[in-house]
Amino acid sequence: MARLYPFRALRYDPARVNMTDVVTQPYDKISPAMQERYYEVSPYNLIRVILGKQKPRDTDKENVYTRAAATLSEWRAEGILKEEAEPALYGYSQTYKVPGTEEVRERRGFIALAQLSDYADQVVYRHEQTFPKHKSDRLALFKATRAYCEQIYMLYSDPTFTAEKAIFESGAAPELEITDEYNVLHRVWKLTDPALIQRVLTAMDDKKLIIADGHHRYETSTGYMHERAAELGVDEKAEPTRTADGLPQPAFPEQAMMMTFVNMDAPGITILPTHRVAFGLIDFHGREFARKAEAYFNVEEIPNTPEGLFPGDAALLKRLNDTPGVAFIAATRDGDFLLTPKPEAIAPLLSNLSPRQQQLDVTQLHKVVLEKLLGLNEETVRAGSNVRYLREASEALAQVGSGNADIAFLIKPVTLEQMKDISLNLEVMPQKSTDFYPKLLSGLAMYTLD
């Protein structure tokens, strides 16, 4: 059973800052160039907390994590960040164009706390692998700041739309509107009415939760919850306490984490593909790769343009998406190739996976192409030693063209139904299998443990 809680969020004071200048994309989507821009736009930008700059002379006593904690403390003391006077939930909508199209969608959800639990409890489900390095980084930040400044993106199923109706049908104007660097409009409503809050919490009681974005932060927060429960000598599954209004609160602060909840049955969810580039391959040659791939795939070379140039990303993606079933584009400096699987040939390489896993494009790419054809074992791929993950096909192709990568693999997106099926059957896909768009802004609300 999912246990959700309202909370007294720590929030920027809009009278002291321009909100557009202080919020950011999630930490794992921030490039070095974006980090620099966030630093420059405002001295109060959240980047200084969630992804600060490292310095050459950093030590155990002074480092990116201690500076984050000091910055957060200073902003609270100055009144740049203020804690809300009463517990609340926060309606949250994002209006955006689907990348590469003119289609406009709105994704609606709400921000609340949720009690943390192990995957074995089958309340929260994951859908992809994680990177150990990312988890150790987030744990160090959580321990130093004692605050969760970013939300985890959670999915649930409710065909009756009970929570959405309670939150959004009043017609009230949002208290906050921000347009981000991707031209996504973010709107936030603060909900403090105890009766409304209780209706939403009750509607969520029986829901199973699937992590869309934030696997690293969820697993890190859960580990931290176990650690703190042992230190405090409390039951990590203790019953909630109650406010004067009868609203539930976590038994101890680390028992919960801040999340945004989105109904899978509502319109507005978009999943983009995450393309792969492989680099640092010894004696790699594109045509030799294509020849070896013929043992497992039908390989069709995509001809150059009449001008003798390689096809651009739009042409390659159209060719990929027009191909039914599992397919990848392998782009090299020697040529571009469309790969479609030979089922009997690849079957032995996928025999230890469930039928639902065997049908996934991303699984076949990892198991057959990365591991078998390129010789990159699972641990190497998970460590990121020879593989990068990119949203933009144009960037993947550019890395190959510049020599910063040996080969790019353009893939189709995982569908919402595939992800749900994998998750609820306690399976996981390879890391970075999904790219939910748009991302949740960091800095709209924060959950402090002290």
C-alpha positions as CSV (number, residue, x, y, z in Angstrom):
1,M,0.0,0.0,0.0
2,A,1.3,3.4,-1.0
3,R,1.6,5.8,1.9
4,L,1.6,9.5,0.9
5,Y,2.0,12.6,3.0
6,P,1.5,16.4,2.7
7,F,4.5,18.4,3.8
8,R,5.8,21.8,4.7
9,A,8.0,22.4,1.7
10,L,11.1,24.6,1.7
11,R,10.5,27.0,-1.2
12,Y,12.1,30.0,-2.8
13,D,10.6,33.4,-1.9
14,P,9.5,34.8,-5.2
15,A,9.8,38.3,-3.8
16,R,13.5,37.7,-3.4
17,V,14.4,35.9,-6.6
18,N,13.2,35.5,-10.2
19,M,12.0,31.9,-10.1
20,T,13.0,31.3,-13.7
21,D,16.6,32.1,-12.8
22,V,16.9,29.7,-9.8
23,V,15.3,26.4,-11.0
24,T,17.1,23.7,-13.0
25,Q,16.7,20.5,-14.9
26,P,17.4,17.3,-12.9
27,Y,21.1,16.9,-11.9
28,D,21.7,14.0,-14.2
29,K,20.5,16.0,-17.3
30,I,22.8,18.9,-16.6
31,S,25.8,19.2,-19.0
32,P,28.9,21.2,-18.1
33,A,27.7,24.0,-20.3
34,M,24.3,24.0,-18.6
35,Q,26.0,24.0,-15.2
36,E,28.0,27.1,-16.1
37,R,25.0,28.9,-17.4
38,Y,23.0,28.1,-14.2
39,Y,25.9,29.5,-12.1
40,E,25.9,32.7,-14.1
41,V,22.2,33.4,-14.2
42,S,21.7,33.9,-10.5
43,P,23.8,33.6,-7.3
44,Y,20.8,31.7,-5.8
45,N,20.4,29.1,-8.6
46,L,19.9,25.6,-7.2
47,I,22.8,24.3,-9.1
48,R,25.1,25.3,-6.2
49,V,23.3,22.7,-4.1
50,I,22.4,19.8,-6.4
51,L,25.5,19.9,-8.7
52,G,28.1,22.3,-7.4
53,K,31.5,22.8,-9.0
54,Q,34.4,20.7,-7.7
55,K,37.7,22.4,-6.9
56,P,41.3,21.1,-7.3
57,R,42.0,21.5,-3.6
58,D,38.9,19.8,-2.3
59,T,39.4,17.8,0.9
60,D,37.3,15.5,3.1
61,K,36.5,18.6,5.2
62,E,35.8,21.1,2.3
63,N,34.3,19.8,-0.9
64,V,31.3,20.0,-3.2
65,Y,29.0,18.5,-0.6
66,T,30.0,20.7,2.3
67,R,29.7,23.7,0.1
68,A,26.2,22.6,-0.9
69,A,25.2,22.3,2.8
70,A,26.6,25.7,3.7
71,T,24.9,27.3,0.7
72,L,21.5,25.8,1.7
73,S,21.9,27.0,5.3
74,E,22.9,30.5,4.2
75,W,19.9,30.8,1.9
76,R,17.6,29.7,4.7
77,A,19.1,32.2,7.1
78,E,18.8,35.0,4.5
79,G,15.1,34.2,3.8
80,I,15.8,33.3,0.2
81,L,14.3,29.9,1.0
82,K,11.4,29.7,3.4
83,E,9.5,26.8,4.9
84,E,5.7,26.8,4.3
85,A,3.5,27.5,7.3
86,E,1.3,24.5,6.9
87,P,1.4,21.0,5.2
88,A,0.4,21.0,1.6
89,L,0.3,19.0,-1.6
90,Y,1.2,20.7,-4.9
91,G,-0.6,20.3,-8.2
92,Y,1.9,20.3,-11.0
93,S,1.3,20.5,-14.8
94,Q,3.7,20.7,-17.7
95,T,2.6,21.9,-21.2
96,Y,5.0,21.2,-24.0
97,K,5.6,20.3,-27.6
98,V,6.6,16.7,-28.3
99,P,10.2,17.0,-29.6
100,G,10.4,16.9,-33.4
101,T,6.7,17.6,-33.9
102,E,4.1,20.4,-33.5
103,E,1.9,18.3,-31.1
104,V,1.2,20.0,-27.8
105,R,0.6,17.9,-24.7
106,E,-0.1,18.6,-21.0
107,R,1.1,16.2,-18.3
108,R,-0.6,16.6,-14.9
109,G,0.5,15.3,-11.5
110,F,1.1,16.4,-8.0
111,I,4.0,16.7,-5.6
112,A,3.8,14.9,-2.2
113,L,6.0,12.8,0.1
114,A,5.8,9.0,-0.1
115,Q,7.0,6.5,2.4
116,L,10.1,4.6,1.2
117,S,10.2,0.9,0.9
118,D,12.3,-1.8,-0.6
119,Y,11.4,-3.2,-4.0
120,A,10.8,-6.6,-2.3
121,D,7.7,-5.0,-0.6
122,Q,6.1,-4.6,-4.0
123,V,4.8,-1.1,-3.4
124,V,7.4,0.6,-5.5
125,Y,8.7,-0.9,-8.7
126,R,11.8,-0.1,-10.8
127,H,12.1,-0.5,-14.6
128,E,15.9,-0.2,-15.3
129,Q,19.4,-0.8,-13.9
130,T,21.3,1.9,-12.1
131,F,24.9,3.1,-11.9
132,P,26.7,2.6,-8.5
133,K,28.8,5.8,-8.8
134,H,25.7,7.9,-9.1
135,K,24.2,6.5,-5.9
136,S,27.3,7.2,-3.9
137,D,27.3,10.8,-5.1
138,R,23.7,11.4,-4.2
139,L,24.1,9.7,-0.8
140,A,27.0,12.1,0.1
141,L,24.9,15.0,-0.9
142,F,21.8,13.9,1.1
143,K,23.9,13.3,4.2
144,A,25.6,16.7,3.9
145,T,22.5,18.8,3.2
146,R,19.9,16.8,5.0
147,A,17.5,17.9,2.2
148,Y,15.9,16.4,-0.8
149,C,15.9,19.2,-3.4
150,E,14.7,17.2,-6.4
151,Q,11.6,15.1,-7.0
152,I,11.4,11.5,-8.1
153,Y,8.9,11.0,-11.0
154,M,6.4,8.2,-10.0
155,L,3.7,6.6,-12.2
156,Y,0.5,5.0,-11.0
157,S,-2.6,3.7,-12.6
158,D,-6.1,5.1,-12.0
159,P,-8.6,5.0,-14.8
160,T,-11.1,7.0,-12.7
161,F,-8.8,10.0,-12.4
162,T,-9.8,10.5,-8.8
163,A,-6.7,12.5,-7.7
164,E,-6.6,14.7,-10.8
165,K,-10.3,15.6,-10.4
166,A,-9.8,16.6,-6.8
167,I,-6.7,18.7,-7.6
168,F,-7.4,20.3,-11.0
169,E,-11.2,20.7,-11.4
170,S,-11.6,23.7,-9.1
171,G,-10.4,26.0,-11.8
172,A,-8.1,27.9,-9.4
173,A,-5.3,29.9,-11.0
174,P,-1.8,28.5,-10.4
175,E,0.4,30.3,-7.9
176,L,3.5,29.8,-10.0
177,E,4.3,29.7,-13.7
178,I,7.7,29.1,-15.2
179,T,8.8,28.5,-18.8
180,D,12.1,26.6,-19.0
181,E,14.9,26.5,-21.5
182,Y,13.1,23.8,-23.5
183,N,10.0,26.1,-23.8
184,V,8.1,23.9,-21.4
185,L,5.5,25.7,-19.3
186,H,5.5,24.5,-15.7
187,R,2.6,25.5,-13.4
188,V,2.2,24.8,-9.7
189,W,-0.9,25.0,-7.4
190,K,-0.5,24.9,-3.5
191,L,-3.2,22.7,-1.9
192,T,-3.7,23.1,1.9
193,D,-7.4,22.2,2.5
194,P,-7.2,19.1,4.8
195,A,-10.3,17.5,3.3
196,L,-9.0,17.8,-0.3
197,I,-5.6,16.5,0.8
198,Q,-7.2,13.5,2.6
199,R,-9.3,12.7,-0.6
200,V,-6.1,12.6,-2.6
201,L,-4.2,10.4,-0.1
202,T,-7.1,8.0,0.2
203,A,-7.3,7.7,-3.6
204,M,-3.6,6.7,-3.6
205,D,-3.9,4.1,-0.8
206,D,-4.1,1.0,-3.0
207,K,-1.8,2.2,-5.8
208,K,1.4,0.5,-7.1
209,L,4.1,3.0,-7.9
210,I,6.5,2.7,-10.8
211,I,9.6,4.8,-10.9
212,A,9.8,6.7,-14.2
213,D,12.8,9.0,-13.4
214,G,14.9,8.9,-10.2
215,H,16.0,5.3,-9.7
216,H,19.4,6.4,-8.2
217,R,17.8,8.9,-5.8
218,Y,15.1,6.4,-4.8
219,E,17.5,3.6,-4.0
220,T,19.9,6.1,-2.2
221,S,17.1,7.5,-0.1
222,T,15.8,4.0,0.8
223,G,19.3,3.0,1.9
224,Y,19.6,6.2,3.9
225,M,16.2,5.5,5.5
226,H,17.5,2.0,6.6
227,E,20.6,3.6,8.0
228,R,18.8,6.3,10.0
229,A,16.2,3.9,11.4
230,A,19.0,1.8,12.8
231,E,20.8,4.8,14.3
232,L,17.5,6.2,15.8
233,G,16.4,2.8,17.0
234,V,13.0,3.1,15.4
235,D,10.9,0.8,13.2
236,E,11.4,1.8,9.6
237,K,7.8,0.8,8.9
238,A,6.4,2.6,11.9
239,E,2.9,4.0,11.6
240,P,2.6,7.7,10.7
241,T,2.0,10.5,13.3
242,R,-0.9,13.0,12.8
243,T,-1.1,16.7,12.6
244,A,-3.8,18.7,14.5
245,D,-5.9,18.5,11.3
246,G,-5.6,14.7,11.4
247,L,-3.2,14.6,8.4
248,P,-0.6,11.8,8.4
249,Q,3.1,12.6,8.7
250,P,6.2,10.3,8.5
251,A,7.2,8.6,11.8
252,F,10.7,10.0,11.2
253,P,11.9,12.4,8.5
254,E,14.0,9.9,6.5
255,Q,11.1,7.5,6.2
256,A,9.8,9.5,3.2
257,M,11.0,11.2,0.0
258,M,9.5,14.0,-2.2
259,M,8.0,12.7,-5.4
260,T,5.7,13.8,-8.3
261,F,2.9,11.4,-9.1
262,V,1.5,11.1,-12.6
263,N,-1.4,8.9,-13.7
264,M,-0.4,6.5,-16.5
265,D,-4.0,6.4,-17.7
266,A,-4.1,10.2,-18.3
267,P,-2.9,11.7,-21.6
268,G,0.4,13.7,-21.7
269,I,3.1,11.1,-21.1
270,T,5.9,11.1,-23.6
271,I,8.8,8.6,-23.7
272,L,11.8,9.4,-26.0
273,P,14.5,7.0,-27.0
274,T,18.0,7.2,-25.5
275,H,20.5,6.6,-28.2
276,R,23.9,5.0,-27.5
277,V,27.4,5.7,-28.8
278,A,30.3,3.4,-28.2
279,F,33.8,4.8,-28.0
280,G,37.4,3.6,-27.3
281,L,36.9,0.4,-29.3
282,I,40.2,-1.2,-30.4
283,D,40.7,-1.5,-34.2
284,F,37.0,-0.7,-35.0
285,H,36.0,-0.5,-38.6
286,G,32.4,0.2,-39.6
287,R,32.2,-2.2,-42.5
288,E,33.8,-5.0,-40.6
289,F,31.2,-4.5,-37.9
290,A,28.4,-4.7,-40.5
291,R,29.9,-7.9,-41.9
292,K,30.0,-9.5,-38.4
293,A,26.5,-8.3,-37.6
294,E,25.1,-10.3,-40.6
295,A,25.4,-13.4,-38.4
296,Y,22.5,-12.1,-36.2
297,F,20.8,-9.3,-38.3
298,N,19.6,-8.5,-41.7
299,V,22.0,-5.6,-42.5
300,E,21.0,-3.0,-45.1
301,E,23.3,-0.1,-45.9
302,I,21.6,3.2,-46.1
303,P,22.8,5.0,-49.2
304,N,24.4,8.5,-49.1
305,T,22.5,11.5,-50.4
306,P,22.9,12.5,-54.0
307,E,25.5,15.0,-52.9
308,G,27.6,12.1,-51.5
309,L,26.9,13.1,-47.9
310,F,25.7,10.7,-45.1
311,P,22.0,11.0,-44.3
312,G,21.1,13.4,-41.5
313,D,19.5,12.5,-38.2
314,A,16.0,13.2,-39.5
315,A,16.3,10.9,-42.5
316,L,17.8,8.1,-40.4
317,L,15.2,8.4,-37.7
318,K,12.4,8.3,-40.3
319,R,13.9,5.2,-41.9
320,L,14.2,3.6,-38.4
321,N,10.6,4.5,-37.4
322,D,9.2,3.3,-40.7
323,T,10.7,-0.1,-40.1
324,P,8.3,-2.4,-38.3
325,G,9.4,-4.5,-35.3
326,V,12.8,-4.4,-33.6
327,A,15.3,-2.3,-35.5
328,F,18.4,-0.2,-35.0
329,I,20.5,2.2,-37.0
330,A,24.3,1.7,-36.7
331,A,26.0,4.9,-37.8
332,T,29.8,4.7,-38.5
333,R,32.3,6.8,-40.4
334,D,32.3,4.1,-43.1
335,G,28.6,4.2,-43.6
336,D,25.1,3.8,-41.9
337,F,23.4,0.5,-41.6
338,L,19.8,-0.6,-40.7
339,L,19.8,-3.8,-38.6
340,T,16.7,-6.0,-38.2
341,P,17.1,-9.2,-36.1
342,K,17.2,-12.8,-37.4
343,P,15.1,-14.4,-34.6
344,E,16.6,-17.9,-34.8
345,A,20.1,-16.5,-34.8
346,I,19.7,-14.2,-31.7
347,A,17.5,-16.6,-29.7
348,P,20.4,-18.4,-28.0
349,L,21.9,-15.1,-26.8
350,L,18.5,-14.1,-25.2
351,S,17.6,-17.5,-23.8
352,N,18.1,-16.6,-20.2
353,L,15.7,-13.7,-20.5
354,S,11.9,-13.7,-20.2
355,P,9.8,-13.5,-23.5
356,R,8.8,-9.9,-22.7
357,Q,12.5,-8.9,-22.3
358,Q,13.5,-10.7,-25.5
359,Q,11.1,-8.5,-27.6
360,L,12.6,-5.2,-26.4
361,D,14.8,-3.3,-28.9
362,V,17.0,-2.0,-26.1
363,T,17.6,-5.5,-24.7
364,Q,18.6,-6.9,-28.1
365,L,20.9,-4.0,-28.6
366,H,22.7,-4.6,-25.3
367,K,22.8,-8.4,-25.4
368,V,23.5,-9.0,-29.0
369,V,25.2,-5.9,-30.3
370,L,27.1,-4.4,-27.4
371,E,28.0,-7.6,-25.6
372,K,28.3,-10.2,-28.4
373,L,29.5,-8.1,-31.4
374,L,31.5,-5.4,-29.6
375,G,32.7,-7.5,-26.7
376,L,31.6,-5.1,-24.0
377,N,30.5,-7.0,-21.0
378,E,27.5,-5.9,-18.8
379,E,29.7,-4.5,-16.1
380,T,31.7,-2.4,-18.6
381,V,28.5,-1.0,-20.1
382,R,27.0,-0.3,-16.7
383,A,30.2,1.5,-15.6
384,G,30.0,3.7,-18.7
385,S,33.5,2.9,-19.7
386,N,32.8,2.6,-23.4
387,V,29.2,3.7,-23.8
388,R,27.5,7.1,-23.7
389,Y,23.7,7.8,-23.6
390,L,22.3,10.6,-25.6
391,R,18.8,12.0,-26.2
392,E,19.6,13.8,-29.5
393,A,20.3,11.6,-32.5
394,S,22.1,14.6,-34.0
395,E,24.6,14.7,-31.1
396,A,25.2,10.9,-31.4
397,L,26.0,11.3,-35.1
398,A,28.2,14.3,-34.5
399,Q,30.3,12.4,-32.0
400,V,30.9,9.7,-34.6
401,G,31.7,12.3,-37.3
402,S,34.2,14.1,-35.0
403,G,36.0,10.9,-34.0
404,N,34.8,11.2,-30.3
405,A,32.9,7.9,-30.8
406,D,33.3,4.8,-33.0
407,I,29.7,4.0,-33.7
408,A,26.3,5.4,-32.8
409,F,23.2,3.3,-32.3
410,L,19.8,5.0,-32.9
411,I,16.9,3.2,-31.4
412,K,13.2,3.4,-31.0
413,P,11.6,4.4,-27.7
414,V,10.3,1.9,-25.2
415,T,6.5,2.1,-25.0
416,L,4.6,2.9,-21.7
417,E,3.0,-0.5,-21.9
418,Q,6.3,-2.3,-22.3
419,M,7.8,-0.4,-19.3
420,K,4.7,-1.2,-17.1
421,D,4.8,-4.9,-18.1
422,I,8.5,-5.2,-17.3
423,S,8.2,-3.3,-14.0
424,L,5.1,-5.1,-12.5
425,N,6.7,-8.5,-13.4
426,L,9.7,-7.6,-11.2
427,E,12.1,-7.3,-14.2
428,V,14.5,-4.5,-15.2
429,M,15.6,-3.2,-18.5
430,P,19.2,-2.0,-19.2
431,Q,20.1,1.4,-17.8
432,K,18.9,4.5,-19.6
433,S,16.2,2.5,-21.4
434,T,13.7,5.4,-21.1
435,D,13.8,9.1,-21.4
436,F,10.6,10.6,-20.1
437,Y,10.0,14.1,-21.5
438,P,9.8,16.8,-20.2
439,K,11.8,16.5,-17.0
440,L,10.5,17.7,-13.6
441,L,12.0,21.0,-12.6
442,S,14.3,21.0,-9.6
443,G,13.7,23.9,-7.1
444,L,9.9,24.1,-7.2
445,A,9.7,22.6,-3.7
446,M,12.2,20.9,-1.3
447,Y,11.8,18.5,1.6
448,T,14.2,19.2,4.5
449,L,14.9,16.5,7.1
450,D,15.8,19.1,9.8
